[in-house]
Every structure is written in structure tokens, then in C-alpha cells.
């Protein structure tokens, strides 16, 4: 249920979702000002709140609380919109034109009072969800430089204190959850990489330092964008917090010519009254219902050859791995890097997307056919946005890369970034991608991107900085066209690990490769941070070798499988070196995973602490507990959540029957006091 109502006399709009209300109004100068974001209220109630709001800041300046912050007047915080006309005039003065509301979409249209500039603010609510989707559109009938153009600004009610939750990290250490007190002043969360990046996620959660996992108010926002971005969080001296965010970063200038238009990505916001757990579950439901491509919840069990072979790829060795993977119950076999061109290391071949003739003399067809004969789908790794200088593609089209005349063409990982803002580059990418996945009947494609932008430009372009926007939109276009040509294709987004995990790419990709670090102990923390916003079905998680190739840490096969089962499980170790005992364990654990997969991928996630997670459907419960060291042992029992206290639940492994009320109040026994201990409990509801 969702409703948009308008109070004409108060010039106020109320957006009502199943569990929240969001309201704003126009003041006497047509400036849109925030009124309420929180628990459900009636139109009369928010009108009364609006009437009681102060007209100006306690200090006499900068009243704050604006729905969209422009430059000009007594405003001194970070603006959402910064523009400069050809004559040097800056800023925007609001003049309201009209509003429309239809099928959950509210649009307010404004113009500048003097200049030929139009601004639309868009709000959209979805049936069954509490998210407020916001974006903006700028039009011009005279030339204008756009220095900042955010999707939305958000305002919180005044509180004595605030805390921000977000994820930080680096390659191999993505999605580390961090909670910090919000200081007075401005804090900027940004990516200047051209991609989302591992160092900082494109979402924030704020609370008044009083929220916990299952109680307390939490306000959160997530930007649906896979390129560079900037979110500026501000806390003023008077107990107010607000933030504004969107694509781009400082130093960029986009040119809008007469008749031109610029549209931002969606910046979605959510209020939840039931803590960080309730916040996560609402985001999971929204991503599953409104963002992800429509398909069944269960993700296929893949095997990926990278950790087994790296660049040393041969048809014989891939065939051996495929036969071993099929024997474990794997559903899709994915050939990773080095199947193409002259790619025998990261020095050459990237961009030449045809099978390496020395490694695959008859092409990939025989291997793909053999994989399918074994009962599996066939998958490939690709990196469409990058090129090695040592490649036929670069030699033929050196002008296709991001570059600036007169500047060194920096390399990273011996490669450059192809300019997907160019139509000819996009057409090239669509042609070979569609041809490859069609000819080989590819079931699963891992789309990697290992190269942040440098010297990002397009010589000769009238608006060279637009490449920071149009490259990302070009990637979206290619992904969309590929999926349209091959609707059944599973797509995994990867960027040097978890460097492209956001709502923008997940509108096109079924899952995200979470991290190149496959160490199970490290993955517990990585997956804990990832699932703060994104659902488990989108979280690629491999079982690999012990000792781990990334950390050299040894862990038990049971522990490794249990950690991976908590997401979209895959297998990535060198199966040729696994013992018969480990292979037997793997077969048993794969069978167990397939029995619980629909609960993990389609159920509701509850965190039972940092080292325990639960998935719940109407009739089934899956719980994982992890203990990396005997020194962390606790005698505390793990209490379950969300169960029917009047129901009974049977353990699928032991046959024991438990009362729901007992599981809720007393929980499961603690783990045994050993290193790398884990436990999977699968319960099914049984009649009394």
C-alpha cells in the first residue's frame, strides 16, 4: 500500500508507505523544505508539524532542512546543485511551476526565477516497500556549467547525537562494517575511481547512538550508481544532521547546452523503527523485489577455475577440473581468465576475445560441449572494459581508451580502460559478447573490471568530463542489451573483488563477486558487512583450498563450506589436489547445500551476533554458527529470531523436535571448544 497526498493550502506533500511517512512543503519563496521522515502520520499531523517549524536557523542564517540544497542566499552547507552560467553568475532561485502524482511517482517542476534553467525533483514509492526513491533532472535553454548535481538531500529530525554506519575496506578486505560518531562539520564519502570501489560503500545508515540490531530508529540511503560518487554528511551545531549525494566528484564540470538535459541516478532512502536488523531486511526485500532482474531466488552452484589454474589454462586441465566438479554436484563450470587471445599472463591479450589457438586449438566448443555432457552449464570470465597495450584491439584502436592529449597514459595491471562512453566501443562490446555467449551457449558470465580511471578524458569532446557519467551508463547499456539477447544468462558483477557492489549494477547482475579473498575466516566479516544492505542470494562465496591461497591459513572443509553456504555458494579450489576424504565431504556438503539453498536465497535474514546468521521462511529455518578459535568460545546459547513461539521445529540432522518458544528464549547450544568450528542447523516446522 502506498499513497501520495497533497495539502494544497499548506503546499505540502505526504508520501505514505506501509510503515513510514515522508513529508515536505514549499515555503513562501518556493523552496522545498523537509517536514517529516519517520513513523506513519496523517496529513493533518504533518501539516501541524510544518506549521510549527522555525522559519530560520537559531543563529539567523542557513535555515537548513531543505529537500534539495542549491547554491545562493544564506546557505553555507554542501549544496546538492552547483552551477555557473557563462557570465559567471552562480546559484539557483526557486520558482515553483507544477506538480504531478501518478502510480507512486511524484514530480515537482521548478525554474530559476531569472535564468533559463529548469529543475525537476522526482519521488517514487513502491507497493509493499518503505523506500523513497529520489532523483533529479536539470534542463537548460542557455549554456551552463554544472559543477555538482546530486540526486537528493536527506534531513533527519534533531537529536542530541548521531552515529553513521558504513562499510570500508580495500582489495581482499572489503565490506568491513564501521560505526562512528558523526562530528560537527562535513564528512565526505566518495569514490574518484570511476567505479564503486572497495574502500567505501555507496550507502549510509544513521541513528541517534541508540539503535541496536533489533531496536531503535535507523535512517539509511543507498545510491544506485556504479561509478564515481560523492555523499556529503553534515552535522550542524544545533543538533541536526543531513546529507546530500549523487554521481561525480569534486573537480568535474559538465556542460549543459541549450535544449540539453542531465538526469541523476536514483538515491533511495529508508526509515526503519526496528534497528539495524530491520533496516537490512527491508533493504533485502527491496533489492529482491524491485532491483534484481526477475528470476527464481536460487542461484546456481558454480565451479570457477581461477584459483586452481590462474593464467596456466589448457583444455586438458579444464576438462579434468570439470569432471571433478561434476562429480561433486556442481551446476555450472566457469572458465576464468586466460582462455583468450595471447593471454598467458596479465601482460597481453586483454581485448582480443577469441579462444587462444594454442590452448584451445578447436576453440572452446569442445570443452563447452563436454561440460554440458557432464550435466553442467558452461560459464566464462570476461573483462570487457579493459585492454592490454599488447593486444590486437589496442593496436587497431588506440583511440578507444580513456586518455588526455599531452599526458602520460598510465597503466595499472598492464592495462587501460576502454571508453564505454563511445558508441563504437559499445557496439564492439555488444557484438562479441552476444556472439560468444550465443555460440557457446554460455549460462554464466563473470564480468570483471580491474582498472580504476586515470587520465579520464575524450580528446576533442565538447564536454570531456561527461565521460565519468557516460562510461557507467555505457556499461549499463551493454549489460542490458546482452541480457535482452540472452534472457537466461546469469551475470556476476566483479571489480577486483567486491569493487562494484551497488544497486545500479544489481539491476543488471544477478550476484556480486564479494572479494578475491576466499579465506573462510576473513569471509565471515566480509559477508557480515555485505549483508547489511544486500541480500545473501547476491553474495558470491567460494569454497577454496586449505591452506588458503590468499592468507595461507588452514581451515577445515566443513568450516569453509558452511561459510560459503551462507551466500551464493561456489567452489574454486584445485580439486585435483583434494584428498578422497575431502571430496567425499564436499559431495555430502553440496547435497546439504542444495537442500537448504532456497531457504538461504529466499528466506529472511536475521543476524544472531557477528558469528551467527539465520535464514527463515514460513516453514524452515537455517542457522550457521562460526567459531574461528577456541579462545573465542562462549557458553552463551544462540537464540533464534522470528519463529512462531507456538510452533514445533524438527532438526533435519538429528530428528530432535524443539519448541519455538524455547528456541526463541534459550536457543541452540554453544559450539564445541575447538578452532575453526562451525555448525549448520536446519529445522523444519512440524505439526503438533
Helices and strands as residue ranges (DSSP letters): E 3-7, E 12-16, E 21-26, E 32-38, H 43-52, E 81-85, E 94-102, E 105-112, E 117-125, E 132-140, E 144-149, E 152-155, E 163-168, E 176-181, E 185-191, E 203-207, E 218-223, E 229-235, E 241-247, E 254-256, E 261-263, E 267-272, H 275-286, I 287-291, E 302-304, H 306-309, H 315-328, E 332-335, H 365-373, E 377-382, E 386-387, H 392-396, G 398-400, E 416-417, H 423-439, E 442-447, G 464-466, H 467-485, E 490-493, G 505-507, E 511-513, H 520-530, G 536-538, E 539-543, H 557-565, E 568-571, G 575-577, H 580-602, E 604-607, E 612-616, E 620-627, G 630-632, E 648-651, E 657-659, H 660-665, E 677-686
